[in-house]
Structures are given as structure tokens and as C-alpha cells.
Amino acid sequence: MKNKPLLIFRIAAVAISLFSTSYRMFIEPMHGHSLRGLFYQLGFFSVQSSLFITFMFVMLLINQLRGKEDAWPTPAFRGAALLYGILTSILFGCFFAQSFDLHGLNLVVLYINHIGLTLLIMVDNIVSVPPQTYKFDLLIYWMIYPLYYLIFTIYESLVLQINRYYFIVMDTPNQNFYPYVIFLMAMVFLLCAVIIIFINKVFRKKLDDDPFYIPEKKQ
């Protein structure tokens, strides 16, 4: 609790993430007010990454209030949340930003979910994850969830006939193009993950005069 600017930031981040995620899922869901619609929404990568980031902020705030900032979530989990948020923002900007016919608060919430939450977790990681924390072996762990999600989408497409994203539909017209799409997406995931780790590794300057900065504990 000693780092009051960071505490205030996390309180605001929790409020924003809880409101935007709850609004999208329960107040104005894109797929209707029903239990089936809720489960359908939970299958989207963007919704899952938003829930992940929201959970990270809630736990970070709770542990900071308890005076146990280093307890959990660990930097590895926070880096994963940032990675999945970045991929959500990239996919949204490249494929979906112009496809939604929304206005007013609905449009604001849409951009918060897909871009705003990513920026919030990015700021938190930059100011509170110590330099030299991330190792390149995290690439293996960070790719577990994308692999699971790929298997999930393949199952939905082949068994349930549900295709959430048109660029990874497993049908006859796309069967020759499909492996290239998966390879390209995997490369984007890996590139973003490498950039996150690289920036953390080379960012050595400790800004002691920065009110957000949390210095490393001496061993």
C-alpha cells in the first residue's frame, strides 16, 4: 500500500475492467440475454483475455492492499495476460474493428475490452514488473493457452459446426490455406512474446524518482 499512485491506478483499472467486462457479458451482450448466449460469448478469445486481465487486476489490488504485492499473480502470469491482450488488440484492429455497428456506450465498451484493457495491463507491467524478470523459457508456458484455444476452435468447427473467426474456418475452400493461417498466427504470438521478454531484459534503468516504480528487493 506504500505505493499510492500504483494503488490508485489499480483501483481505477479494476473498476474499468469489471464494468466493461460485465457490461459486455450481462448488460448489453452481443449474442442475447440467455444462458446459451453467455456460454457462446465465453468461447471468444477476446472475452477470455478480458476476463484474464480483469482477474489479474483484482488479485493485484487485493494483494497490494494486504501488503503482499509479490505473492500472486507472478510476473509470468501477468506477462501472459499482457500477451493475450496484445493479440486481442491486433486481431481486433486487423479484422474486426470496422465490422461492428455499435454506437455510444456500446462502442466505448467494445474498444475498452479490445484495446483499453491491454493498455492498462501494459502500463502496470512496465511500472511494477522488475527488469530482468522474464526468461525466454516462458515462451513455452505462454503458448499453452493459444494451443488449447486452437484445439477448441477445431473441435467447434468440425463437431459443433460453430465458426467464430472466418479466417480459421476449417472447411473445404480453406483447407489448403488453413495451415498457413495457423503458422502465421503462431509466428505473431511468438513475436509478441519475444518482444515482451526482450523489452523486460534490456530495460535496466531504474527510475527511482518515478512514483510508480517498485525497486527490486535485495537478496
N, C-alpha and C positions, 0 to 999 in steps of 0.2 A: 504493500500500500504506500510505500515511501515515494514511489514514482507517480506523483499525482497526474501529470499530463498523460502518461500512458494509461492510467486508470480511467480518466475521463474519456480518452479515446475509445477504450474498450467498452465502456458503458454505452457510448453512442453507437459503436459497432454492433453490440448485442441488440440494442433497440431497433436499429435499421434492419439487421438480418432477420430477426424474429418477425418483425412486421411484414417485410417484403415476402418472406417465405410463407408465412401464414396467410397473407392476402392472396398470394397466387394459388395456394392449395385449397383454402377453405372459403374465403370471402368472394373472390371472383375467379374460380378455377376455369381454365381454358377448355376443359372437357366435361363440364357439367357437375352439378351437385349430386353425386351418388357415390356409393362405396366402390363400385366398379370404376367410375371415373377417377377416384382418388388413387386406386391401385395402378391404373393406367398411367397417371401422371408420375407416380413414383418410379416408373420404369425409365424415365428420361434421364440422360446423363446430366443435363443441366440442373434438374431438380435434385438429383443425388449429390452433386457437387455443392449446391447451395445449402443443403442440409448438413453436409460435412463441414463446410466453412462456418455455418451457424453454430454447430456443436463445438467446434474449436474455440470460437469466441466466448461461448457460455462457460466452457471449462477454464479458459484462460482468466476470465473475470473472476470466477469463483475461487480459483487458486490464488490469484493476486489478493483478493480480499482476505483470504485465510493466511496470507503471508507465506505461501508455498508456491511461488511462481515457477520454480524449476521442477515441480512434482510431475505434472502432466497437463496438457499434452506435450510430448517431447518434440524437439525441433524436427525430427524425422516425420512425425505426423503432420506438423504444421507446414513443412515443405511439400508434403503430398497434397494437402489441401490447396496450397498455392498453385501447384502444378495442374491439378484438375480444374481449378478456377480459370487459369490461363487458357487451357484447352477449350473450356466452355466459351470464353470470350472470343477466341479465334474462330471457332465453328459458328458462333452466332454472327460475328461480323462478316464472315465469308459467305455463309449460306442462308441465314435466316432473318437478318436484320430488316430486310425490306419485304418480308413475306407476311408480317403481322399487320392487320388492320385495327390498330388499337389507338385510343386517344386518352388524354387526361391522365388520371392516376394509374390506370391500367398500363399505359405506355411507360410511365415513370418506373413503376414496379418491375416491368419487363427488363428495362435497362439496368436497374439495381441488381436484379437476380443474375443477369448475364455478364455484367461488367463491373458494377459498383462493388459487389462483394469481393470480387477478385482484387480490386484496387485496395480495399480495406485490409484484406489478409496480407497483401504485398507490403503495405506500409508497416503493419505490425511485425512481420518477419524481418524487415530491413532494420527496424529500430530495436528489436528485442532478441533476435537470434544472434548470438556472439559470432564474430568472424572465425573462420577455420572450423566451423562445426560440421558442415556437410562433407561426407565422403562419397566417392564415386560408386561404392558398393550399394548405395541407396537406390541406384538406378534399378537394380533387380527388384527391390521391395516396392518401389513406386509403380512398377509396371504390372504388378499382380492384379490390381483392380482393373486397369484397362483390359487385361486379358480376360478376366472374369466377365466384363461387360461385353466384350466381343462374343464370347460363348453364349451369353444371354441373348444377344440380338440374333445370333444364328439360330438358336432354338426357337425364338419367337417367330422368325421369318419362315423357317421350314416346317415347324409343328403347328404353331398357332396362327400362321398367316398374318402376323402383325409386323408391319414395316414402319418403324418410327422415322428413319432417316433415308431419304431417297437415294443417297449416294452409296449406301451399303446394303441395298436390297439384293438378296440372293435369288434372282430369277434368271430365266434363260437369256434375255437380252444383255444382262450384266455379267454373266458368268465368266467371260473372258477378261473383263475389265476389273472384276472384283478383287483378285489378288493384288493388283497394282494399287487399288484404293487402300487396302489394308496395309500394304507396305508403306505407302506414303503417310498414312495416319500414324503408323508406328514410328516413322522417322521424325515426324513433327513432335510426338510425345517425347522421344529420346532427346531431340534437340533442345526442347524447352527445359527438360530435366537437367541436361548438361549445363545450360546457361545458368539456371538457378544455383547449381553447385559451384560452378566456376566463379560467379559473382561473389558468393559467400567466401570462397577460398582466397580471392585476390583482394577482398575488401578488408584491409588491415588497419586502416587509420581509425583510431578510436576517438570519437568526437566527445570528449569529456564535458565540453560545455553544452552539449545537446541535452535538453531536459528529458528527452525520450530515451536516451541511451542507457542501457543497463550493462555496466562493465562485467567482465568475466570474473568469476570467483577465483581467488588464489588457491592453488592446491596446497 
